[in-house]
């Protein structure tokens, strides 16, 4: 019998709370447990659902924090 090692896992925390109210300038912040080396793959795997259509962008702050900010407030 042979075993295939699992790919490395990484933990992530989101700063915002479920069903909470925040100001229009509050970014969505994802904090990773270790440095992310495949940033484009992480961004591609993310799905953000909002009650209304929001145009915005993800941006990295170093290799362990990812922010989403809307284009317009």
C-alpha positions in Angstrom: 0.0 0.0 0.0 1.3 3.5 -0.8 0.2 6.8 0.5 0.1 10.1 -1.3 0.9 13.0 1.0 -1.9 15.6 1.3 -1.1 19.0 -0.2 -0.1 21.6 2.3 -3.0 23.3 4.0 -3.3 26.9 5.2 -5.6 28.4 7.7 -7.5 31.7 7.1 -9.4 34.0 9.3 -11.8 36.7 8.3 -11.9 39.7 10.5 -15.6 40.6 9.9 -18.4 38.9 11.8 -21.5 37.2 10.3 -24.5 39.5 9.9 -22.8 42.5 11.4 -22.9 46.0 10.1 -19.8 47.9 9.1 -19.0 51.3 7.5 -18.6 51.7 3.8 -14.8 52.1 4.2 -14.3 48.8 6.0 -12.4 46.3 3.8 -13.0 42.6 3.9 -9.7 41.2 5.4 -8.5 37.6 5.1 -5.6 36.8 7.3 -3.6 33.6 6.4 -1.8 31.4 8.9 1.4 31.3 6.8 2.8 33.1 3.7 0.9 32.5 0.5 3.1 31.7 -2.5 0.3 31.1 -5.1 -1.5 34.4 -4.7 -3.3 34.3 -8.1 -4.6 30.7 -7.3 -6.0 31.9 -4.0 -7.7 34.9 -5.6 -9.2 32.7 -8.3 -10.6 30.3 -5.7 -12.4 33.0 -3.7 -16.1 33.8 -4.2 -17.6 36.9 -2.7 -21.4 37.1 -2.5 -23.1 40.5 -1.7 -26.7 41.6 -1.5 -26.1 44.1 -4.3 -23.6 44.0 -7.1 -20.3 45.4 -5.9 -17.3 46.2 -8.2 -14.1 46.0 -6.3 -10.7 44.4 -6.2 -8.5 42.2 -4.0 -5.1 43.5 -3.0 -2.4 41.8 -0.9 -0.7 43.4 2.0 2.5 41.3 2.2 2.1 37.6 1.8 -0.4 36.8 4.6 -3.2 39.4 4.4 -5.6 39.9 1.5 -8.0 42.8 1.4 -11.2 43.4 -0.7 -12.3 47.0 -1.2 -15.2 48.2 -3.4 -14.3 50.6 -6.2 -17.0 53.1 -5.0 -18.3 53.7 -1.5 
